[in-house]
Amino acid sequence: MTELISSERWVKSSYSGGGGSCVEWAPTYASATGTVPVRDSKRPTGPTLAVSPRAWAGLVSLARSADV
């Protein structure tokens, strides 16, 4: 899967600010396939996690509700 989405536009988390811990996802790929690819922005050629839209929504909800 990583090869298929390497040319996709990746979007960095709005929570990344200036910190080093960032998550990116590829919304165009997610819309086209129904699978949300997620990766560590510090390792763009590293592993990619594929999750369902429901799992992605849960992760986003958890991140928004966390005390930061």
Residue pairs with C-beta under 8 A, 6 or more apart in sequence:
1 37
1 48
1 50
2 45
2 47
2 48
4 29
5 26
5 29
5 37
5 48
6 45
8 26
8 28
8 29
8 37
9 26
9 27
9 28
10 24
10 25
10 26
10 39
10 41
10 44
11 24
11 25
11 26
11 27
12 22
12 23
12 24
12 41
13 22
13 23
13 24
13 41
13 63
15 63
15 68
16 22
16 23
16 41
20 42
22 40
22 41
22 42
23 38
23 39
23 40
23 41
24 38
24 39
24 40
24 41
24 44
25 36
25 37
25 38
25 39
25 56
26 36
26 37
29 35
29 37
30 36
30 37
30 53
30 56
34 52
34 53
35 50
35 51
35 52
36 50
36 51
36 52
36 53
36 55
36 56
37 48
37 49
37 50
38 48
38 49
38 50
38 51
38 56
38 59
39 46
39 47
39 48
39 49
40 46
51 59
